[in-house]
Amino acid sequence: MNIRDIAKLAGVSVSTVSKIVNKKDASISNETRERVLKIVHEYNYTPYSSAINNATSTGSIGILLRSDRTVDQSLNGMIEYAQQKGYSPIIFSSLENHEQELKNITALCTKQVDGIIWEPIDEDSLKNQTHIDTSGIPLVLVGHLKGINSFSLPYAKAGYSLTKQLIEKRHKKIACITGDSINKEAFITGYKQALFEHNLKFHDSLLIESLDNTINDFIIEKQLSGFVSADFYKSIELYNLAIQSGLSTPKDFSLLSIRNDTELEFKNFQNKLSTITFSNKRFGEHACQALMDLINKASESNPYQEELVLSNTESLGLPAESERPKILVVGSLNMDTYLYSSKLPHNGSTNFLSNLSKRPGGKGLNQAIGTAKLGHQIRLIGCVGSDSDSNTMFQELRKNNVNTKGLSRSNDAETGQAYIFVESTGDSMISILPGANAELSPSILEKNIDLFSNVKYCLVQTEIPIDAVEKACLLAKEKNIELILKPSASKSISNSILKKIDYLIPNEDELSTMCPSFETMNEKAEYLLSKGVKNVIVTLGNRGCFLKNSMQEKFFHAADFSVIDSTGASDAFISALSAYLLRDYSLEKAIQIASYAAGFLVSRDGITTALVDRMTLESYIAKKDPNLLKKD
């Protein structure tokens, strides 16, 4: 810190500072004098004429840490090594404050310490290195920032190694627990690299900073089978949370963690968790030795090395196999062509498009992917052509972990097509060319009867032939499977089908088509109940939905989301409804959760890409309405 720096901080001229520090300031106001002297004191400025001779050893070194959080065995290693070599350490903490960091640097430079070990706060901190360089003081950097004479613990390599070991045990659903570890970014880099090298997808929802009981649901539902952790305290927290739900490692999930030698007091977990242990004390000694080499102008120090070996394999195993009930979807698959314009087309007008796009769709595909994203094992029965569009369908379904054993290819018809007009308000209208969907028959369903085993809910839509709908309902009831039916593109549904339906989910137009002789929504729903339907749920767009059964009738408000594209809202709703009924939520809570899922979809463009995943959905609900996620 020189006189120009002091003048700049005080907002005065260099000559003004010179007069004040040399007590020749009779013409300067008290206010200015006090301001300058305060800065001189805070930044330990010493006039050049009284500066200590650089050539004289002071027998001291400076240790500047970024915050109190980084005080661990590394500091003890630095202190012990320095004292063994006859040096007195002067220790500062920047408290993660850049202004305090600069004050600490100037204090050490003023004291003319023989060398400095510095853990910068961040990249911005490095601009202050010029003060150290100008003073000619040897410098070693520690922490996550790279530079000349810099050393760090191998968090990135550890993240990579732990993740790779889980992958080698056939884990594919691996989350990364970061906690508030200062070194989490390096650890995440290694974790992501291992996923990338083994063709496993990464998304932000796999990064976990804090834990609560909902994490157990992700383990139970097989959404996550393995965890790597940069925070040993969080690893212990997860271990204890799992025990509360009757879960254990490695039977139900695997957990690998970093720990450091400060955390060795957790002896109860010495043989319970598989860890890589960093020797922080040895790291501190290495950094201090490197500084001594610089002070003594010795040979360049070697990079710091840690042996990345697991302490044990007690919490490392193969992924658990799931025997939980599944969801079966019987429905249509289309290649959707989206046509965007300022308004929907109508008779006698020419409509100009602003854009168009093609994506896999159809209610069967949408609902299968929607429920899969929400954490369930999904089977799909449907028909596609033998064209390139069918290949796209298979790729999209497999990408989202949907069982495609029940998909049949037709040699006589092309994959179904849907043309979806979307206007700027988000409203849409759809025209469908059924194609291969028309070939889904009772015989195809009979051939796939094994897919009805161990199924709790069967989702059916009437965009497929009605005889296939009837057969699907019959097979489901023979297996005591609950039926959820979306009556799309159907003028009437036979009584033989209606009496088998547990949940009928029409919109207002579909309800009116099915019940043309009745006026009110309540009358129409009552009529359907009289035909044997157990629950009628009428979706009302941005007005929410209406539930009627033998026990109650109730309106539910829609979730508050901006509408970009309303296409597929019912698919998102039905996907989430079935997903949370399968998790034993009450019907009322499942409807409310489904409304949030539909809200997410309409606020985004497209359908399959806009369908929300479980972690995102529940994280959002936890902020908006946390009690909704508590089971009754």
C-alpha positions in Angstrom: 0.0 0.0 0.0 1.7 3.2 -1.1 0.9 6.9 -0.7 -1.1 7.0 -4.0 -3.4 4.2 -2.8 -4.0 6.1 0.5 -4.8 9.3 -1.4 -7.2 7.4 -3.7 -9.1 5.8 -0.8 -9.3 9.1 1.1 -10.4 11.1 -2.0 -7.5 13.6 -1.6 -4.3 14.5 -3.3 -0.9 12.8 -2.7 0.5 16.0 -1.3 -2.3 16.2 1.2 -1.6 12.7 2.5 2.2 13.6 2.6 1.5 16.7 4.7 -0.7 14.9 7.2 1.6 11.9 7.8 4.6 14.2 8.1 2.7 16.5 10.5 2.8 19.6 8.2 -1.0 19.8 8.0 -1.8 23.2 9.7 -3.7 24.3 6.6 -5.8 21.1 6.3 -9.2 20.8 7.9 -9.8 18.5 10.9 -12.3 16.5 9.0 -9.9 15.7 6.2 -7.1 15.0 8.6 -9.1 12.5 10.6 -10.4 10.8 7.5 -6.8 10.3 6.1 -5.4 9.2 9.4 -8.2 6.7 9.8 -7.3 5.1 6.5 -3.6 5.3 7.2 -4.2 3.4 10.5 -6.6 0.8 8.9 -4.3 0.0 6.1 -1.1 0.0 8.2 0.5 2.6 5.9 4.1 3.5 6.8 5.9 6.4 5.1 8.8 5.3 2.9 11.3 7.2 5.0 10.5 5.1 8.1 9.9 1.8 6.3 11.7 -1.3 7.6 14.7 -2.4 5.6 13.6 -5.1 3.2 16.9 -7.0 3.5 16.4 -7.6 7.2 14.7 -10.8 8.2 11.9 -10.3 10.8 11.7 -14.0 11.7 8.0 -14.1 11.0 5.6 -15.3 8.3 2.1 -14.3 7.5 -0.8 -16.8 7.2 -3.9 -15.1 5.7 -7.0 -17.3 5.6 -10.2 -16.5 3.7 -12.5 -17.1 6.7 -12.9 -18.8 10.0 -14.6 -21.7 8.2 -11.2 -22.8 6.7 -9.5 -23.0 10.1 -8.6 -26.7 10.4 -5.6 -29.0 10.8 -4.0 -27.3 7.8 -3.4 -24.2 10.0 -1.9 -26.4 12.7 0.4 -28.0 10.1 1.6 -24.5 8.9 2.2 -23.3 12.5 4.1 -26.4 13.6 6.3 -26.4 10.5 7.1 -22.7 10.7 8.0 -22.9 14.4 10.2 -25.9 13.8 12.1 -23.7 11.3 12.4 -20.8 13.8 9.6 -18.6 12.4 6.8 -16.9 14.3 3.5 -17.1 12.4 1.2 -14.0 12.2 -2.3 -15.2 11.5 -5.2 -13.2 9.9 -8.7 -14.0 8.7 -10.3 -12.0 5.9 -13.8 -13.1 7.2 -14.7 -13.4 3.5 -14.6 -9.6 3.2 -12.5 -8.1 0.4 -11.9 -4.8 2.3 -10.7 -6.7 5.4 -8.5 -8.9 3.1 -6.8 -5.8 1.7 -6.2 -4.5 5.2 -4.6 -7.8 6.2 -2.4 -7.8 3.2 -1.1 -4.2 3.9 -0.6 -5.1 7.5 1.6 -8.0 6.6 3.5 -6.0 4.0 4.1 -3.2 6.5 5.4 -5.7 9.1 7.8 -7.0 6.3 7.2 -10.6 7.1 9.6 -13.0 5.4 6.9 -14.8 3.5 3.1 -15.1 3.2 0.7 -18.1 2.8 -2.5 -16.7 1.4 -5.9 -18.3 0.8 -7.7 -15.7 -1.4 -11.5 -15.3 -1.1 -12.0 -15.4 -4.9 -10.7 -14.3 -8.2 -11.2 -10.6 -7.4 -8.8 -11.0 -4.5 -5.9 -11.7 -6.8 -5.7 -8.0 -7.9 -4.3 -7.3 -4.5 -1.4 -9.6 -5.1 0.5 -6.6 -6.6 1.0 -5.2 -3.0 2.8 -8.4 -2.0 4.8 -8.6 -5.2 5.8 -4.9 -4.9 7.1 -5.6 -1.4 9.2 -8.5 -2.7 7.7 -10.9 -0.2 7.7 -14.6 -1.2 4.1 -15.8 -1.6 2.4 -19.2 -1.6 -1.3 -19.5 -2.5 -3.6 -22.2 -1.0 -7.2 -23.0 -1.8 -9.2 -23.4 -4.9 -7.6 -20.7 -7.1 -4.8 -21.7 -9.4 -1.5 -19.7 -9.9 2.2 -19.8 -9.5 3.2 -21.5 -6.3 -0.3 -22.5 -5.5 -1.4 -25.7 -3.7 -4.9 -27.2 -3.1 -6.4 -30.4 -1.7 -7.5 -32.6 -4.6 -11.3 -32.1 -4.3 -11.9 -32.4 -8.1 -10.0 -35.7 -8.3 -11.8 -37.0 -5.2 -15.2 -36.1 -6.7 -14.2 -37.9 -9.9 -12.9 -41.0 -8.1 -15.9 -41.4 -5.8 -18.4 -41.0 -8.6 -16.5 -43.4 -10.8 -16.5 -46.1 -8.1 -20.3 -45.8 -7.8 -20.6 -46.1 -11.6 -18.4 -49.2 -11.6 -21.0 -50.7 -9.2 -23.6 -50.1 -11.8 -25.2 -47.0 -10.3 -26.8 -44.6 -12.8 -28.8 -42.3 -10.5 -26.1 -40.6 -8.5 -26.6 -37.3 -6.6 -23.8 -35.0 -5.3 -24.1 -33.6 -1.8 -22.3 -30.3 -1.6 -23.4 -28.8 1.7 -21.8 -25.4 2.1 -18.3 -26.7 1.5 -15.9 -24.0 0.4 -14.4 -26.5 -2.1 -17.7 -27.7 -3.5 -17.1 -26.3 -7.0 -13.9 -28.3 -7.5 -15.7 -31.5 -6.2 -18.7 -30.9 -8.5 -16.3 -30.5 -11.5 -14.9 -34.0 -10.8 -18.3 -35.5 -10.3 -19.6 -34.0 -13.6 -16.5 -35.2 -15.4 -17.1 -38.8 -14.3 -20.8 -38.7 -15.3 -19.8 -37.3 -18.7 -17.2 -39.9 -19.4 -19.7 -42.7 -18.7 -22.6 -41.1 -20.7 -24.7 -40.3 -17.7 -26.8 -37.2 -17.7 -26.2 -34.3 -15.3 -28.8 -31.8 -14.2 -28.8 -29.2 -11.5 -31.4 -31.1 -9.4 -28.7 -33.7 -8.7 -26.8 -31.2 -6.6 -28.0 -31.3 -3.0 -27.0 -28.5 -0.6 -29.4 -29.2 2.3 -31.2 -32.3 3.4 -34.6 -33.2 4.9 -36.8 -36.2 5.2 -37.9 -36.0 1.6 -34.5 -37.3 0.5 -35.7 -40.7 1.8 -38.5 -40.7 -0.7 -36.1 -40.4 -3.6 -34.2 -43.4 -2.2 -37.4 -45.4 -1.7 -38.8 -44.6 -5.1 -35.4 -45.5 -6.7 -34.9 -42.0 -8.0 -31.5 -42.0 -6.4 -29.4 -45.0 -5.7 -26.0 -43.5 -4.8 -24.5 -40.3 -3.3 -21.1 -38.7 -3.4 -20.5 -36.1 -0.8 -18.1 -33.1 -0.4 -19.3 -32.5 3.2 -18.8 -35.2 5.8 -21.2 -33.6 8.2 -23.9 -33.8 5.6 -23.0 -37.5 5.0 -23.6 -38.2 8.6 -26.9 -36.3 8.4 -28.1 -38.4 5.4 -27.0 -41.6 7.1 -29.1 -40.7 10.2 -32.1 -39.5 8.2 -32.1 -42.8 6.3 -32.1 -44.8 9.5 -35.2 -43.0 10.6 -37.1 -44.3 7.6 -35.7 -47.8 8.0 -33.1 -47.4 5.2 -29.5 -48.5 5.4 -26.3 -48.6 3.4 -25.5 -50.4 1.2 -28.8 -52.3 1.0 -30.9 -49.4 0.0 -28.4 -46.8 -1.2 -24.6 -46.3 -1.4 -22.9 -43.3 0.1 -19.3 -42.2 -0.5 -17.8 -39.1 1.1 -14.7 -37.0 1.7 -13.6 -36.4 5.3 -10.6 -34.6 6.7 -8.4 -35.3 9.7 -10.3 -32.7 11.7 -13.4 -34.9 11.5 -11.7 -38.1 12.8 -13.4 -37.5 16.2 -16.6 -39.0 14.6 -15.3 -42.5 15.6 -18.9 -43.9 15.7 -18.8 -43.6 11.9 -15.3 -44.8 11.4 -16.4 -48.2 10.0 -19.9 -47.2 8.8 -19.2 -44.8 6.0 -16.8 -45.3 3.0 -14.6 -42.3 2.9 -11.5 -40.8 1.3 -9.7 -39.0 4.2 -7.6 -35.9 3.4 -4.6 -35.2 5.6 -5.2 -31.5 6.2 -2.3 -31.2 8.6 0.2 -32.7 6.0 -1.2 -30.3 3.4 -0.5 -27.3 5.7 3.0 -28.6 6.3 3.6 -29.0 2.6 2.4 -25.4 1.9 4.7 -24.0 4.6 7.6 -26.0 3.4 7.0 -24.6 -0.1 7.1 -21.1 1.4 10.4 -21.8 3.2 11.9 -23.0 -0.1 10.9 -19.7 -1.7 12.4 -17.7 1.2 15.6 -19.7 1.1 15.6 -19.6 -2.8 15.7 -23.4 -2.8 14.5 -25.7 -5.6 10.8 -25.5 -6.7 8.5 -27.5 -4.5 6.6 -30.6 -5.8 2.8 -30.5 -6.3 0.8 -31.7 -3.3 -0.3 -35.4 -3.6 -3.0 -37.3 -1.7 -3.6 -41.1 -2.0 -7.3 -41.3 -2.9 -8.2 -44.7 -1.3 -11.5 -45.6 0.4 -11.2 -46.3 4.1 -13.6 -49.2 3.7 -16.5 -50.4 1.5 -19.2 -50.5 4.2 -21.5 -48.0 2.5 -20.7 -49.1 -1.1 -22.8 -51.6 -2.9 -24.9 -52.4 -6.0 -28.2 -50.5 -6.6 -31.2 -52.0 -4.9 -33.8 -53.7 -7.2 -37.3 -52.2 -7.1 -40.4 -54.3 -6.6 -42.7 -51.4 -6.1 -46.0 -51.2 -8.1 -45.7 -49.7 -11.6 -47.9 -47.5 -13.8 -49.1 -48.8 -17.2 -50.0 -46.3 -20.0 -52.1 -47.5 -23.0 -52.4 -44.7 -25.6 -51.4 -42.8 -28.6 -48.0 -41.7 -30.0 -47.7 -38.9 -32.5 -45.1 -36.8 -34.1 -46.3 -33.3 -33.0 -45.9 -30.4 -35.4 -46.3 -27.1 -33.6 -47.5 -24.1 -35.7 -47.1 -20.8 -33.9 -49.0 -17.6 -34.9 -50.5 -14.5 -33.3 -54.0 -16.0 -33.4 -55.7 -19.4 -34.1 -57.0 -20.0 -37.6 -60.7 -19.6 -38.5 -62.9 -19.9 -41.5 -62.2 -17.6 -44.5 -58.9 -16.2 -43.3 -55.2 -16.7 -44.1 -53.1 -17.3 -41.1 -49.4 -16.4 -41.1 -47.0 -18.5 -39.0 -44.2 -17.1 -36.9 -42.5 -20.4 -36.3 -42.9 -24.2 -36.4 -41.2 -27.2 -34.7 -41.6 -31.0 -34.6 -41.4 -33.0 -31.4 -42.5 -36.5 -30.2 -45.9 -36.4 -28.5 -49.3 -38.0 -28.2 -51.2 -38.5 -25.0 -49.7 -42.0 -24.4 -46.2 -40.9 -24.9 -46.7 -37.6 -22.9 -48.2 -39.4 -19.9 -45.6 -42.1 -19.9 -42.7 -39.6 -19.9 -44.5 -37.4 -17.4 -44.9 -40.2 -14.8 -41.4 -41.4 -15.5 -40.0 -38.0 -14.8 -41.8 -38.0 -11.5 -40.0 -41.1 -10.3 -42.0 -44.2 -11.3 -41.3 -47.3 -13.4 -43.5 -46.9 -16.5 -44.6 -49.3 -19.2 -46.3 -48.1 -22.4 -48.5 -50.0 -24.9 -49.1 -48.4 -28.3 -48.4 -48.5 -32.0 -46.0 -46.6 -34.3 -45.0 -46.9 -37.9 -41.8 -48.3 -39.3 -40.6 -44.8 -40.3 -38.0 -42.4 -39.0 -40.5 -40.8 -36.7 -40.9 -44.1 -34.9 -37.2 -44.2 -34.2 -37.5 -40.7 -32.7 -40.3 -42.0 -30.4 -38.2 -45.0 -29.2 -35.2 -42.7 -28.5 -37.3 -40.2 -26.6 -38.9 -42.9 -24.4 -35.7 -44.7 -23.7 -34.0 -41.5 -22.8 -36.7 -41.0 -20.1 -36.5 -44.6 -18.8 -39.9 -45.7 -20.2 -40.2 -49.5 -20.8 -41.0 -49.8 -24.6 -41.6 -53.5 -24.7 -45.3 -52.9 -25.4 -44.7 -50.7 -28.5 -45.6 -52.4 -31.8 -44.4 -51.3 -35.2 -46.8 -51.3 -38.2 -45.7 -52.0 -41.7 -49.0 -50.7 -43.1 -49.3 -47.3 -41.5 -47.0 -44.4 -40.6 -46.5 -43.0 -37.2 -49.4 -40.8 -36.1 -49.2 -37.1 -36.7 -50.6 -34.2 -34.7 -50.8 -30.5 -35.9 -50.9 -28.1 -33.0 -51.8 -24.5 -33.6 -50.5 -22.3 -30.7 -51.4 -18.6 -30.5 -49.6 -15.9 -28.5 -51.9 -16.3 -25.5 -50.9 -19.9 -25.1 -54.3 -21.3 -26.3 -54.1 -24.1 -28.9 -56.1 -26.3 -31.2 -55.1 -29.7 -32.5 -55.8 -31.8 -35.6 -54.7 -35.4 -35.6 -53.9 -37.9 -38.3 -54.1 -41.2 -36.3 -51.8 -43.3 -38.5 -50.5 -46.4 -36.7 -52.5 -45.5 -33.6 -55.6 -46.9 -35.4 -53.9 -50.3 -35.4 -53.8 -50.7 -31.7 -56.1 -53.7 -31.2 -57.4 -56.0 -28.5 -55.1 -58.7 -29.8 -52.0 -56.5 -29.3 -53.1 -55.9 -25.8 -53.5 -59.7 -25.2 -50.0 -60.2 -26.5 -48.7 -57.8 -23.9 -50.8 -59.1 -21.0 -47.6 -59.6 -18.9 -47.2 -55.8 -18.8 -50.3 -55.7 -16.6 -48.6 -57.5 -13.8 -47.5 -55.6 -10.6 -49.3 -52.5 -11.9 -51.3 -50.2 -9.6 -52.6 -47.6 -12.1 -53.4 -47.9 -15.8 -53.7 -44.6 -17.8 -55.9 -44.9 -20.9 -56.9 -42.2 -23.5 -59.6 -42.5 -26.2 -57.3 -41.3 -29.0 -56.9 -45.0 -29.7 -59.6 -47.3 -31.1 -62.5 -47.8 -28.7 -62.3 -51.6 -28.8 -58.6 -51.3 -27.6 -59.8 -49.0 -24.8 -62.4 -51.5 -23.8 -59.9 -54.4 -23.8 -57.4 -52.4 -21.8 -60.1 -51.6 -19.2 -61.1 -55.3 -19.0 -57.6 -56.5 -18.6 -56.9 -53.9 -15.9 -60.0 -54.8 -13.9 -59.1 -58.5 -14.1 -55.8 -57.6 -12.4 -57.5 -55.2 -9.8 -55.7 -52.2 -11.4 -57.2 -48.8 -10.9 -58.2 -47.0 -14.2 -57.6 -43.4 -15.1 -59.3 -42.4 -18.4 -58.9 -39.3 -20.4 -61.9 -39.1 -22.8 -60.2 -37.2 -25.6 -61.5 -37.2 -29.2 -64.5 -39.3 -28.3 -68.2 -38.4 -28.7 -69.5 -41.2 -26.4 -68.2 -43.9 -24.1 -70.1 -47.1 -23.5 -71.5 -47.9 -20.1 -69.4 -51.1 -20.1 -66.3 -48.9 -20.0 -67.7 -46.2 -17.7 -68.5 -48.7 -14.9 -64.8 -49.8 -14.8 -63.4 -46.3 -14.5 -61.9 -45.1 -11.2 -60.9 -41.6 -12.3 -62.5 -40.0 -15.3 -60.7 -36.7 -16.3 -62.5 -34.7 -19.0 -62.2 -31.0 -19.7 -65.3 -28.9 -20.0 -65.8 -29.5 -23.7 -65.3 -33.3 -23.4 -67.7 -33.3 -20.4 -70.4 -31.6 -22.5 -69.8 -34.0 -25.4 -70.3 -37.0 -23.1 -73.3 -35.5 -21.4 -75.3 -33.4 -23.9 -78.6 -33.7 -22.1 -77.5 -31.9 -18.9 -76.9 -28.3 -18.2 -74.6 -27.8 -15.2 -71.2 -29.3 -14.5 -72.6 -30.8 -11.3 -75.5 -32.5 -13.2 -73.1 -33.9 -15.8 -70.7 -35.3 -13.2 -73.6 -36.8 -11.3 -74.8 -38.6 -14.4 -71.3 -40.1 -15.0 -71.2 -41.3 -11.3 -74.6 -43.0 -11.9 -73.0 -45.0 -14.7 -70.4 -46.4 -12.3 -67.5 -43.9 -12.5 -66.0 -43.6 -9.1 -64.4 -40.1 -9.4 -65.0 -37.4 -11.9 -62.3 -34.7 -12.2 -63.1 -31.9 -14.6 -60.1 -29.8 -15.7 -61.0 -26.1 -16.1 -57.8 -24.5 -17.4 -56.7 -21.4 -15.5 -59.8 -21.8 -13.3 -58.5 -25.0 -11.7 -60.5 -28.2 -11.6 -63.7 -29.7 -10.1 -63.9 -33.0 -8.2 -67.1 -35.0 -7.7 -67.5 -38.4 -6.2 -70.0 -40.1 -3.8 -68.4 -38.4 -0.8 -67.8 -34.9 -1.9 -67.8 -32.2 -4.6 -65.1 -29.6 -4.5 -63.4 -26.9 -6.7 -59.6 -26.6 -6.7 -57.7 -23.4 -7.7 -55.1 -23.6 -10.5 -51.5 -23.0 -9.6 -50.3 -19.5 -10.5 -48.1 -19.8 -13.6 -47.8 -17.6 -16.7 -49.2 -19.4 -19.8 -46.9 -19.9 -22.8 -48.4 -23.0 -24.3 -51.5 -24.8 -22.8 -51.0 -27.9 -25.0 -50.6 -31.0 -22.9 -51.7 -29.5 -19.6 -54.0 -32.5 -19.0 -51.2 -34.9 -19.6 -49.0 -33.3 -17.0 -52.0 -33.2 -14.6 -52.8 -36.9 -15.1 -49.1 -37.9 -14.9 -48.7 -36.2 -11.5 -52.1 -37.3 -10.2 -51.3 -41.0 -10.8 -47.7 -40.5 -9.5 -48.8 -39.1 -6.2 -51.7 -41.5 -5.7 -49.2 -44.3 -6.1 -47.2 -42.7 -3.3 -50.3 -43.0 -1.1 -51.2 -39.3 -1.1 -54.9 -38.5 -0.5 -56.9 -37.7 -3.7 -57.2 -34.0 -2.7 -53.5 -33.6 -2.2 -52.7 -35.5 -5.4 -55.0 -33.1 -7.3 -53.3 -30.1 -5.8 -49.8 -31.4 -6.6 -51.0 -32.3 -10.1 -52.2 -28.7 -10.6 -48.6 -27.5 -9.9 -47.3 -30.0 -12.4 -49.7 -28.7 -15.0 -48.7 -25.1 -14.2 -45.0 -26.0 -14.8 -45.9 -27.4 -18.2 -48.0 -24.5 -19.5 -45.3 -22.0 -18.4 -42.8 -23.6 -20.9 -42.7 -24.3 -24.6 -43.5 -27.9 -25.8 -44.7 -30.9 -23.8 -42.1 -33.6 -23.2 -39.3 -31.1 -22.5 -41.7 -29.1 -20.3 -42.9 -32.0 -18.2 -41.5 -31.4 -14.7 -39.2 -33.8 -12.8 -40.0 -34.8 -9.2 -37.1 -32.9 -7.5 -38.0 -29.6 -9.3 -41.7 -30.0 -8.6 -41.3 -30.8 -4.9 -38.6 -28.2 -4.3 -41.0 -25.6 -5.7 -44.0 -26.9 -3.7 -41.8 -27.0 -0.5 -41.4 -23.2 -0.9 -45.0 -22.4 -1.8 -47.0 -24.9 0.3 -44.8 -27.2 2.3 -47.7 -28.9 4.1 -48.9 -30.2 0.8 -46.0 -32.7 0.7 -46.9 -34.2 4.1 -49.0 -37.3 3.7 -52.3 -37.4 5.6 
